Structures are given as structure tokens and as C-alpha cells.
Amino acid sequence: MLDSLAERFLEDEALSEGLTDQQAHELVDWLISIAQELGEPAYVPQLQQIGREIAKISRDYGVPVETLIELVEMAWEDPDAPPGPMMRA
């Protein structure tokens, strides 16, 4: 399953367009890890769309991919969970 997931993400040129090799690698690795956690191939198109948007914002506005991934992960956090290290005052 990992190979087929990797192939689907790697074939999507919009996920790497305008990014450095390192940024594209980080984005694709992150998307693959999320897809593996979900364990449901039906979510791959939505993850590809999220990845395309991250790549577009990074490319158009110069925001590092790592920062955008962190923002998405913060948005996905459980609101009832205790604050993580970034959220502590």
C-alpha cells in the first residue's frame, strides 16, 4: 500500500511545482504519513488538494512548507487536548 500511495503523490506534479527538492520531499513525505495514518485510500484526493494548496501558498508567498504544514496540523488538533508546546504562554 505504501508504494501505491507514494506513486500517487509523486505523480502529482502540482505538489512539487515551484518548490525546492527538499520542500517537495518534505511535503510528499508528510502527505504519505497522513494517508498511512488514515488508512483509507479514499482520502488521497483530498490530501493531494491540501498538498497543492500548501505548494501554491509556499510558491506564491514564500512561506516555508514546514510552516504551512505546522499550521495545518494546528488546525487539525483536538480542541479539547491540552495545549502543545507552541501554544503555551
N, C-alpha and C positions, 0 to 999 in steps of 0.2 A: 504494500500500500504506500509506503514511503516513497518508493521510486516513482509511482504514478502521480503522487502529489507533487513531488519535486518537478517532474516533467511538465505538469500543467502550469505551475508557476513560472518555470524557466522559459516556457514557450511564449509567455505573455510579455511581449517586448515593451509594452507601456509601463511595466513595473521597473524597468531599468533605464528608460529613455531619459537622457539628460543627467543621470546620476553617475557618480564615480563608481568604479568596480566595487569598492569597499561598501559604499552606501547601498548599492543594489544587492550585494551579498547579504548585508545585514537585514534589509527589508524582506528578501525572499526567505531567509532563514527564519525570521520572526513569523512570517505568514505560514510557513510549513509547520512550525511548532504549534501555532494556534490551531491549525487544521488537525494536527495529530491529537491535541487535547480534546477537541470537539468530537473526533472520531466519526464524523458524518460527512461524506463527500458532497452532500447537497449544499454545504456552506461554502464550498470553494469559490463559486462565482461571487458571492458577497465579499469574501476575503480578498479576491482579486480586485474588486471595485475599491475596497478600502485601501489596498496597496497602490492602486493607480492614483487615488486622491492624495495619498501621502507623497508619492513620487512627484505629482504635479505641484503641490504646495512647496515641496523642497526645491524643485527646479525653478519655479516662478518667483519665489520669495527668498530663497537662500536659507531656509530653515533646515537645520541638520535633521536627517532621517531619524536619528536616535531620539531627538527631542520630540518629534512628532509621534513616534511610537510610544514614548512615555506619556504623552498627553492622551493618546487613545486608551492606553492601559489605565490611566487615572479615571477616565470617563467610564470605563467598564467596571471599576471597583465596586464592591458591595457597599452601599451607603451605610449599612449597619455595622460594617467591620471597623475595628479601631484604626485610627489614622496611621498611615505608614510613615517612614522617616521623613519623606518630603513634606508631609502635611503638618508635622509638629512645629509648634511655635518656639 
